[in-house]
Amino acid sequence: MAATAVGALAANPHGDAVGGLSVSDIATIWQLPKGTVYWLASKHSWRRYRASGRAYYHAEDVMDTITATD
């Protein structure tokens, strides 16, 4: 289920042309506190970029970490 949700969000997370996952997306999909998402991103050096004033993480980096921790 989470992988399907990630695919949909990564393709178009908020109705625009940006691909990637926001902290809110990740926290919601995996039911994690946002602080934990920031910690994982830092610890595992997730690639990130900004678009429209928001930070997005590469879905591949997120999935590699989340599936390794499950």
PyMOL Python script that loads the backbone (N, CA, C, O; Angstrom):
from pymol import cmd

cmd.read_pdbstr("""\
ATOM      1  N   MET A   1       0.825  -1.187   0.000  1.00  0.00           N
ATOM      2  CA  MET A   1       0.000   0.000   0.000  1.00  0.00           C
ATOM      3  C   MET A   1       0.867   1.246   0.000  1.00  0.00           C
ATOM      4  O   MET A   1       0.633   2.155  -0.796  1.00  0.00           O
ATOM      5  N   ALA A   2       1.867   1.310   0.879  1.00  0.00           N
ATOM      6  CA  ALA A   2       2.714   2.500   0.954  1.00  0.00           C
ATOM      7  C   ALA A   2       3.459   2.722  -0.350  1.00  0.00           C
ATOM      8  O   ALA A   2       3.602   3.863  -0.788  1.00  0.00           O
ATOM      9  N   ALA A   3       3.940   1.651  -0.981  1.00  0.00           N
ATOM     10  CA  ALA A   3       4.668   1.814  -2.245  1.00  0.00           C
ATOM     11  C   ALA A   3       3.762   2.400  -3.320  1.00  0.00           C
ATOM     12  O   ALA A   3       4.211   3.231  -4.110  1.00  0.00           O
ATOM     13  N   THR A   4       2.501   1.989  -3.370  1.00  0.00           N
ATOM     14  CA  THR A   4       1.553   2.547  -4.327  1.00  0.00           C
ATOM     15  C   THR A   4       1.325   4.018  -4.042  1.00  0.00           C
ATOM     16  O   THR A   4       1.301   4.833  -4.964  1.00  0.00           O
ATOM     17  N   ALA A   5       1.161   4.359  -2.792  1.00  0.00           N
ATOM     18  CA  ALA A   5       0.961   5.758  -2.416  1.00  0.00           C
ATOM     19  C   ALA A   5       2.184   6.586  -2.771  1.00  0.00           C
ATOM     20  O   ALA A   5       2.052   7.715  -3.244  1.00  0.00           O
ATOM     21  N   VAL A   6       3.371   6.040  -2.548  1.00  0.00           N
ATOM     22  CA  VAL A   6       4.597   6.757  -2.871  1.00  0.00           C
ATOM     23  C   VAL A   6       4.696   6.992  -4.366  1.00  0.00           C
ATOM     24  O   VAL A   6       5.083   8.079  -4.793  1.00  0.00           O
ATOM     25  N   GLY A   7       4.355   6.002  -5.163  1.00  0.00           N
ATOM     26  CA  GLY A   7       4.396   6.169  -6.610  1.00  0.00           C
ATOM     27  C   GLY A   7       3.498   7.294  -7.066  1.00  0.00           C
ATOM     28  O   GLY A   7       3.880   8.090  -7.923  1.00  0.00           O
ATOM     29  N   ALA A   8       2.315   7.367  -6.505  1.00  0.00           N
ATOM     30  CA  ALA A   8       1.376   8.425  -6.873  1.00  0.00           C
ATOM     31  C   ALA A   8       1.885   9.780  -6.427  1.00  0.00           C
ATOM     32  O   ALA A   8       1.795  10.751  -7.178  1.00  0.00           O
ATOM     33  N   LEU A   9       2.422   9.862  -5.212  1.00  0.00           N
ATOM     34  CA  LEU A   9       2.921  11.136  -4.712  1.00  0.00           C
ATOM     35  C   LEU A   9       4.187  11.568  -5.435  1.00  0.00           C
ATOM     36  O   LEU A   9       4.365  12.749  -5.731  1.00  0.00           O
ATOM     37  N   ALA A  10       5.059  10.622  -5.717  1.00  0.00           N
ATOM     38  CA  ALA A  10       6.307  10.979  -6.377  1.00  0.00           C
ATOM     39  C   ALA A  10       6.045  11.526  -7.767  1.00  0.00           C
ATOM     40  O   ALA A  10       6.772  12.401  -8.237  1.00  0.00           O
ATOM     41  N   ALA A  11       5.026  11.025  -8.424  1.00  0.00           N
ATOM     42  CA  ALA A  11       4.694  11.497  -9.759  1.00  0.00           C
ATOM     43  C   ALA A  11       4.111  12.894  -9.713  1.00  0.00           C
ATOM     44  O   ALA A  11       4.346  13.690 -10.622  1.00  0.00           O
ATOM     45  N   ASN A  12       3.358  13.207  -8.676  1.00  0.00           N
ATOM     46  CA  ASN A  12       2.678  14.498  -8.601  1.00  0.00           C
ATOM     47  C   ASN A  12       2.202  14.736  -7.177  1.00  0.00           C
ATOM     48  O   ASN A  12       1.022  14.544  -6.884  1.00  0.00           O
ATOM     49  N   PRO A  13       3.100  15.153  -6.283  1.00  0.00           N
ATOM     50  CA  PRO A  13       2.766  15.178  -4.866  1.00  0.00           C
ATOM     51  C   PRO A  13       1.673  16.150  -4.459  1.00  0.00           C
ATOM     52  O   PRO A  13       0.927  15.859  -3.524  1.00  0.00           O
ATOM     53  N   HIS A  14       1.548  17.282  -5.115  1.00  0.00           N
ATOM     54  CA  HIS A  14       0.574  18.279  -4.672  1.00  0.00           C
ATOM     55  C   HIS A  14      -0.144  18.928  -5.843  1.00  0.00           C
ATOM     56  O   HIS A  14      -0.500  20.105  -5.780  1.00  0.00           O
ATOM     57  N   GLY A  15      -0.355  18.175  -6.904  1.00  0.00           N
ATOM     58  CA  GLY A  15      -1.091  18.707  -8.036  1.00  0.00           C
ATOM     59  C   GLY A  15      -0.273  19.606  -8.941  1.00  0.00           C
ATOM     60  O   GLY A  15      -0.833  20.296  -9.793  1.00  0.00           O
ATOM     61  N   ASP A  16       1.054  19.612  -8.771  1.00  0.00           N
ATOM     62  CA  ASP A  16       1.871  20.406  -9.667  1.00  0.00           C
ATOM     63  C   ASP A  16       2.897  19.501 -10.342  1.00  0.00           C
ATOM     64  O   ASP A  16       2.810  18.277 -10.240  1.00  0.00           O
ATOM     65  N   ALA A  17       3.855  20.089 -11.021  1.00  0.00           N
ATOM     66  CA  ALA A  17       4.803  19.303 -11.802  1.00  0.00           C
ATOM     67  C   ALA A  17       5.995  18.813 -10.999  1.00  0.00           C
ATOM     68  O   ALA A  17       6.900  18.195 -11.561  1.00  0.00           O
ATOM     69  N   VAL A  18       6.019  19.072  -9.704  1.00  0.00           N
ATOM     70  CA  VAL A  18       7.153  18.681  -8.872  1.00  0.00           C
ATOM     71  C   VAL A  18       7.062  17.206  -8.532  1.00  0.00           C
ATOM     72  O   VAL A  18       6.001  16.723  -8.137  1.00  0.00           O
ATOM     73  N   GLY A  19       8.171  16.483  -8.684  1.00  0.00           N
ATOM     74  CA  GLY A  19       8.216  15.092  -8.265  1.00  0.00           C
ATOM     75  C   GLY A  19       8.990  14.997  -6.970  1.00  0.00           C
ATOM     76  O   GLY A  19       9.963  15.728  -6.788  1.00  0.00           O
ATOM     77  N   GLY A  20       8.598  14.136  -6.080  1.00  0.00           N
ATOM     78  CA  GLY A  20       9.298  13.981  -4.810  1.00  0.00           C
ATOM     79  C   GLY A  20       8.313  13.930  -3.668  1.00  0.00           C
ATOM     80  O   GLY A  20       7.102  14.029  -3.866  1.00  0.00           O
ATOM     81  N   LEU A  21       8.845  13.775  -2.469  1.00  0.00           N
ATOM     82  CA  LEU A  21       8.005  13.632  -1.288  1.00  0.00           C
ATOM     83  C   LEU A  21       8.365  14.702  -0.267  1.00  0.00           C
ATOM     84  O   LEU A  21       9.540  14.905   0.041  1.00  0.00           O
ATOM     85  N   SER A  22       7.372  15.371   0.245  1.00  0.00           N
ATOM     86  CA  SER A  22       7.600  16.347   1.309  1.00  0.00           C
ATOM     87  C   SER A  22       7.672  15.616   2.647  1.00  0.00           C
ATOM     88  O   SER A  22       7.321  14.440   2.741  1.00  0.00           O
ATOM     89  N   VAL A  23       8.127  16.316   3.669  1.00  0.00           N
ATOM     90  CA  VAL A  23       8.161  15.736   5.018  1.00  0.00           C
ATOM     91  C   VAL A  23       6.757  15.321   5.437  1.00  0.00           C
ATOM     92  O   VAL A  23       6.575  14.263   6.039  1.00  0.00           O
ATOM     93  N   SER A  24       5.771  16.145   5.123  1.00  0.00           N
ATOM     94  CA  SER A  24       4.378  15.814   5.471  1.00  0.00           C
ATOM     95  C   SER A  24       3.914  14.556   4.756  1.00  0.00           C
ATOM     96  O   SER A  24       3.234  13.719   5.350  1.00  0.00           O
ATOM     97  N   ASP A  25       4.276  14.416   3.481  1.00  0.00           N
ATOM     98  CA  ASP A  25       3.918  13.212   2.722  1.00  0.00           C
ATOM     99  C   ASP A  25       4.488  11.965   3.404  1.00  0.00           C
ATOM    100  O   ASP A  25       3.777  10.989   3.642  1.00  0.00           O
ATOM    101  N   ILE A  26       5.777  12.022   3.710  1.00  0.00           N
ATOM    102  CA  ILE A  26       6.465  10.871   4.301  1.00  0.00           C
ATOM    103  C   ILE A  26       5.875  10.546   5.671  1.00  0.00           C
ATOM    104  O   ILE A  26       5.615   9.382   5.976  1.00  0.00           O
ATOM    105  N   ALA A  27       5.667  11.559   6.485  1.00  0.00           N
ATOM    106  CA  ALA A  27       5.109  11.357   7.827  1.00  0.00           C
ATOM    107  C   ALA A  27       3.723  10.733   7.763  1.00  0.00           C
ATOM    108  O   ALA A  27       3.392   9.869   8.575  1.00  0.00           O
ATOM    109  N   THR A  28       2.919  11.161   6.811  1.00  0.00           N
ATOM    110  CA  THR A  28       1.558  10.642   6.673  1.00  0.00           C
ATOM    111  C   THR A  28       1.555   9.204   6.165  1.00  0.00           C
ATOM    112  O   THR A  28       0.861   8.351   6.719  1.00  0.00           O
ATOM    113  N   ILE A  29       2.314   8.935   5.132  1.00  0.00           N
ATOM    114  CA  ILE A  29       2.317   7.593   4.533  1.00  0.00           C
ATOM    115  C   ILE A  29       2.791   6.540   5.530  1.00  0.00           C
ATOM    116  O   ILE A  29       2.181   5.478   5.649  1.00  0.00           O
ATOM    117  N   TRP A  30       3.883   6.831   6.249  1.00  0.00           N
ATOM    118  CA  TRP A  30       4.461   5.827   7.150  1.00  0.00           C
ATOM    119  C   TRP A  30       4.131   6.071   8.612  1.00  0.00           C
ATOM    120  O   TRP A  30       4.666   5.400   9.495  1.00  0.00           O
ATOM    121  N   GLN A  31       3.256   7.026   8.868  1.00  0.00           N
ATOM    122  CA  GLN A  31       2.828   7.330  10.231  1.00  0.00           C
ATOM    123  C   GLN A  31       4.027   7.537  11.163  1.00  0.00           C
ATOM    124  O   GLN A  31       4.148   6.900  12.209  1.00  0.00           O
ATOM    125  N   LEU A  32       4.902   8.445  10.744  1.00  0.00           N
ATOM    126  CA  LEU A  32       6.088   8.795  11.517  1.00  0.00           C
ATOM    127  C   LEU A  32       5.983  10.241  11.986  1.00  0.00           C
ATOM    128  O   LEU A  32       5.395  11.072  11.293  1.00  0.00           O
ATOM    129  N   PRO A  33       6.538  10.550  13.138  1.00  0.00           N
ATOM    130  CA  PRO A  33       6.621  11.956  13.528  1.00  0.00           C
ATOM    131  C   PRO A  33       7.525  12.707  12.545  1.00  0.00           C
ATOM    132  O   PRO A  33       8.487  12.140  12.029  1.00  0.00           O
ATOM    133  N   LYS A  34       7.220  13.963  12.292  1.00  0.00           N
ATOM    134  CA  LYS A  34       8.025  14.737  11.347  1.00  0.00           C
ATOM    135  C   LYS A  34       9.482  14.833  11.788  1.00  0.00           C
ATOM    136  O   LYS A  34      10.384  14.841  10.951  1.00  0.00           O
ATOM    137  N   GLY A  35       9.715  14.906  13.090  1.00  0.00           N
ATOM    138  CA  GLY A  35      11.089  14.949  13.588  1.00  0.00           C
ATOM    139  C   GLY A  35      11.877  13.709  13.193  1.00  0.00           C
ATOM    140  O   GLY A  35      13.066  13.796  12.887  1.00  0.00           O
ATOM    141  N   THR A  36      11.221  12.564  13.199  1.00  0.00           N
ATOM    142  CA  THR A  36      11.861  11.313  12.784  1.00  0.00           C
ATOM    143  C   THR A  36      12.198  11.347  11.305  1.00  0.00           C
ATOM    144  O   THR A  36      13.245  10.849  10.893  1.00  0.00           O
ATOM    145  N   VAL A  37      11.319  11.931  10.504  1.00  0.00           N
ATOM    146  CA  VAL A  37      11.579  12.050   9.061  1.00  0.00           C
ATOM    147  C   VAL A  37      12.824  12.906   8.834  1.00  0.00           C
ATOM    148  O   VAL A  37      13.689  12.539   8.040  1.00  0.00           O
ATOM    149  N   TYR A  38      12.922  14.045   9.526  1.00  0.00           N
ATOM    150  CA  TYR A  38      14.103  14.898   9.383  1.00  0.00           C
ATOM    151  C   TYR A  38      15.367  14.165   9.830  1.00  0.00           C
ATOM    152  O   TYR A  38      16.416  14.288   9.198  1.00  0.00           O
ATOM    153  N   TRP A  39      15.267  13.407  10.914  1.00  0.00           N
ATOM    154  CA  TRP A  39      16.411  12.654  11.419  1.00  0.00           C
ATOM    155  C   TRP A  39      16.859  11.596  10.403  1.00  0.00           C
ATOM    156  O   TRP A  39      18.050  11.459  10.127  1.00  0.00           O
ATOM    157  N   LEU A  40      15.889  10.848   9.849  1.00  0.00           N
ATOM    158  CA  LEU A  40      16.228   9.838   8.832  1.00  0.00           C
ATOM    159  C   LEU A  40      16.860  10.484   7.613  1.00  0.00           C
ATOM    160  O   LEU A  40      17.836   9.969   7.067  1.00  0.00           O
ATOM    161  N   ALA A  41      16.310  11.602   7.188  1.00  0.00           N
ATOM    162  CA  ALA A  41      16.847  12.303   6.014  1.00  0.00           C
ATOM    163  C   ALA A  41      18.296  12.717   6.248  1.00  0.00           C
ATOM    164  O   ALA A  41      19.140  12.584   5.361  1.00  0.00           O
ATOM    165  N   SER A  42      18.573  13.209   7.423  1.00  0.00           N
ATOM    166  CA  SER A  42      19.934  13.628   7.757  1.00  0.00           C
ATOM    167  C   SER A  42      20.876  12.429   7.884  1.00  0.00           C
ATOM    168  O   SER A  42      21.974  12.422   7.327  1.00  0.00           O
ATOM    169  N   LYS A  43      20.432  11.434   8.613  1.00  0.00           N
ATOM    170  CA  LYS A  43      21.274  10.249   8.858  1.00  0.00           C
ATOM    171  C   LYS A  43      21.614   9.506   7.573  1.00  0.00           C
ATOM    172  O   LYS A  43      22.729   9.007   7.422  1.00  0.00           O
ATOM    173  N   HIS A  44      20.660   9.428   6.646  1.00  0.00           N
ATOM    174  CA  HIS A  44      20.853   8.652   5.414  1.00  0.00           C
ATOM    175  C   HIS A  44      21.148   9.527   4.200  1.00  0.00           C
ATOM    176  O   HIS A  44      21.151   9.047   3.066  1.00  0.00           O
ATOM    177  N   SER A  45      21.392  10.799   4.440  1.00  0.00           N
ATOM    178  CA  SER A  45      21.780  11.739   3.367  1.00  0.00           C
ATOM    179  C   SER A  45      20.832  11.713   2.173  1.00  0.00           C
ATOM    180  O   SER A  45      21.264  11.604   1.025  1.00  0.00           O
ATOM    181  N   TRP A  46      19.527  11.815   2.458  1.00  0.00           N
ATOM    182  CA  TRP A  46      18.554  11.863   1.365  1.00  0.00           C
ATOM    183  C   TRP A  46      18.798  13.101   0.511  1.00  0.00           C
ATOM    184  O   TRP A  46      19.047  14.191   1.025  1.00  0.00           O
ATOM    185  N   ARG A  47      18.723  12.913  -0.786  1.00  0.00           N
ATOM    186  CA  ARG A  47      18.813  14.052  -1.700  1.00  0.00           C
ATOM    187  C   ARG A  47      17.535  14.863  -1.564  1.00  0.00           C
ATOM    188  O   ARG A  47      16.446  14.306  -1.420  1.00  0.00           O
ATOM    189  N   ARG A  48      17.677  16.188  -1.610  1.00  0.00           N
ATOM    190  CA  ARG A  48      16.493  17.040  -1.514  1.00  0.00           C
ATOM    191  C   ARG A  48      16.659  18.228  -2.443  1.00  0.00           C
ATOM    192  O   ARG A  48      17.765  18.580  -2.852  1.00  0.00           O
ATOM    193  N   TYR A  49      15.550  18.821  -2.755  1.00  0.00           N
ATOM    194  CA  TYR A  49      15.533  20.018  -3.584  1.00  0.00           C
ATOM    195  C   TYR A  49      14.328  20.853  -3.194  1.00  0.00           C
ATOM    196  O   TYR A  49      13.408  20.370  -2.534  1.00  0.00           O
ATOM    197  N   ARG A  50      14.344  22.089  -3.601  1.00  0.00           N
ATOM    198  CA  ARG A  50      13.249  23.009  -3.280  1.00  0.00           C
ATOM    199  C   ARG A  50      12.497  23.378  -4.546  1.00  0.00           C
ATOM    200  O   ARG A  50      13.077  23.559  -5.617  1.00  0.00           O
ATOM    201  N   ALA A  51      11.195  23.484  -4.386  1.00  0.00           N
ATOM    202  CA  ALA A  51      10.328  23.952  -5.473  1.00  0.00           C
ATOM    203  C   ALA A  51       9.143  24.660  -4.832  1.00  0.00           C
ATOM    204  O   ALA A  51       8.543  24.150  -3.886  1.00  0.00           O
ATOM    205  N   SER A  52       8.818  25.808  -5.339  1.00  0.00           N
ATOM    206  CA  SER A  52       7.687  26.587  -4.816  1.00  0.00           C
ATOM    207  C   SER A  52       7.791  26.793  -3.306  1.00  0.00           C
ATOM    208  O   SER A  52       6.782  26.766  -2.600  1.00  0.00           O
ATOM    209  N   GLY A  53       9.012  26.997  -2.814  1.00  0.00           N
ATOM    210  CA  GLY A  53       9.207  27.261  -1.400  1.00  0.00           C
ATOM    211  C   GLY A  53       9.138  26.053  -0.482  1.00  0.00           C
ATOM    212  O   GLY A  53       9.216  26.202   0.737  1.00  0.00           O
ATOM    213  N   ARG A  54       8.995  24.861  -1.044  1.00  0.00           N
ATOM    214  CA  ARG A  54       8.905  23.636  -0.226  1.00  0.00           C
ATOM    215  C   ARG A  54      10.088  22.736  -0.531  1.00  0.00           C
ATOM    216  O   ARG A  54      10.622  22.744  -1.641  1.00  0.00           O
ATOM    217  N   ALA A  55      10.489  21.965   0.460  1.00  0.00           N
ATOM    218  CA  ALA A  55      11.565  20.990   0.275  1.00  0.00           C
ATOM    219  C   ALA A  55      10.952  19.635  -0.052  1.00  0.00           C
ATOM    220  O   ALA A  55       9.955  19.230   0.545  1.00  0.00           O
ATOM    221  N   TYR A  56      11.551  18.951  -0.993  1.00  0.00           N
ATOM    222  CA  TYR A  56      11.109  17.614  -1.398  1.00  0.00           C
ATOM    223  C   TYR A  56      12.290  16.668  -1.364  1.00  0.00           C
ATOM    224  O   TYR A  56      13.411  17.042  -1.709  1.00  0.00           O
ATOM    225  N   TYR A  57      12.030  15.443  -0.948  1.00  0.00           N
ATOM    226  CA  TYR A  57      13.050  14.401  -0.914  1.00  0.00           C
ATOM    227  C   TYR A  57      12.827  13.436  -2.061  1.00  0.00           C
ATOM    228  O   TYR A  57      11.689  13.172  -2.449  1.00  0.00           O
ATOM    229  N   HIS A  58      13.911  12.912  -2.599  1.00  0.00           N
ATOM    230  CA  HIS A  58      13.814  11.939  -3.685  1.00  0.00           C
ATOM    231  C   HIS A  58      13.171  10.656  -3.160  1.00  0.00           C
ATOM    232  O   HIS A  58      13.612  10.096  -2.157  1.00  0.00           O
ATOM    233  N   ALA A  59      12.148  10.208  -3.833  1.00  0.00           N
ATOM    234  CA  ALA A  59      11.386   9.031  -3.396  1.00  0.00           C
ATOM    235  C   ALA A  59      12.262   7.790  -3.297  1.00  0.00           C
ATOM    236  O   ALA A  59      12.063   6.959  -2.411  1.00  0.00           O
ATOM    237  N   GLU A  60      13.224   7.659  -4.194  1.00  0.00           N
ATOM    238  CA  GLU A  60      14.106   6.487  -4.174  1.00  0.00           C
ATOM    239  C   GLU A  60      14.895   6.428  -2.867  1.00  0.00           C
ATOM    240  O   GLU A  60      15.032   5.357  -2.275  1.00  0.00           O
ATOM    241  N   ASP A  61      15.415   7.572  -2.413  1.00  0.00           N
ATOM    242  CA  ASP A  61      16.170   7.608  -1.161  1.00  0.00           C
ATOM    243  C   ASP A  61      15.273   7.247   0.021  1.00  0.00           C
ATOM    244  O   ASP A  61      15.667   6.488   0.906  1.00  0.00           O
ATOM    245  N   VAL A  62      14.074   7.798   0.023  1.00  0.00           N
ATOM    246  CA  VAL A  62      13.113   7.524   1.093  1.00  0.00           C
ATOM    247  C   VAL A  62      12.786   6.033   1.128  1.00  0.00           C
ATOM    248  O   VAL A  62      12.835   5.402   2.184  1.00  0.00           O
ATOM    249  N   MET A  63      12.453   5.481  -0.030  1.00  0.00           N
ATOM    250  CA  MET A  63      12.074   4.063  -0.099  1.00  0.00           C
ATOM    251  C   MET A  63      13.225   3.153   0.319  1.00  0.00           C
ATOM    252  O   MET A  63      13.003   2.164   1.018  1.00  0.00           O
ATOM    253  N   ASP A  64      14.458   3.474  -0.100  1.00  0.00           N
ATOM    254  CA  ASP A  64      15.598   2.652   0.294  1.00  0.00           C
ATOM    255  C   ASP A  64      15.737   2.588   1.808  1.00  0.00           C
ATOM    256  O   ASP A  64      16.007   1.525   2.369  1.00  0.00           O
ATOM    257  N   THR A  65      15.553   3.718   2.463  1.00  0.00           N
ATOM    258  CA  THR A  65      15.673   3.766   3.923  1.00  0.00           C
ATOM    259  C   THR A  65      14.505   3.066   4.605  1.00  0.00           C
ATOM    260  O   THR A  65      14.706   2.255   5.509  1.00  0.00           O
ATOM    261  N   ILE A  66      13.297   3.374   4.177  1.00  0.00           N
ATOM    262  CA  ILE A  66      12.102   2.834   4.839  1.00  0.00           C
ATOM    263  C   ILE A  66      12.047   1.309   4.675  1.00  0.00           C
ATOM    264  O   ILE A  66      11.751   0.594   5.632  1.00  0.00           O
ATOM    265  N   THR A  67      12.324   0.824   3.491  1.00  0.00           N
ATOM    266  CA  THR A  67      12.243  -0.632   3.289  1.00  0.00           C
ATOM    267  C   THR A  67      13.381  -1.354   4.016  1.00  0.00           C
ATOM    268  O   THR A  67      13.221  -2.518   4.384  1.00  0.00           O
ATOM    269  N   ALA A  68      14.506  -0.706   4.229  1.00  0.00           N
ATOM    270  CA  ALA A  68      15.606  -1.313   4.972  1.00  0.00           C
ATOM    271  C   ALA A  68      15.314  -1.368   6.464  1.00  0.00           C
ATOM    272  O   ALA A  68      15.848  -2.220   7.174  1.00  0.00           O
ATOM    273  N   THR A  69      14.456  -0.450   6.944  1.00  0.00           N
ATOM    274  CA  THR A  69      14.142  -0.407   8.378  1.00  0.00           C
ATOM    275  C   THR A  69      12.966  -1.294   8.739  1.00  0.00           C
ATOM    276  O   THR A  69      12.788  -1.631   9.909  1.00  0.00           O
ATOM    277  N   ASP A  70      12.167  -1.675   7.770  1.00  0.00           N
ATOM    278  CA  ASP A  70      10.976  -2.502   8.070  1.00  0.00           C
ATOM    279  C   ASP A  70      11.365  -3.892   8.501  1.00  0.00           C
ATOM    280  O   ASP A  70      10.496  -4.714   8.789  1.00  0.00           O
TER     281      ASP A  70
END
""", "prot")
cmd.dss("prot")
cmd.show_as("cartoon", "prot")
cmd.util.cbc("prot")
cmd.orient("prot")
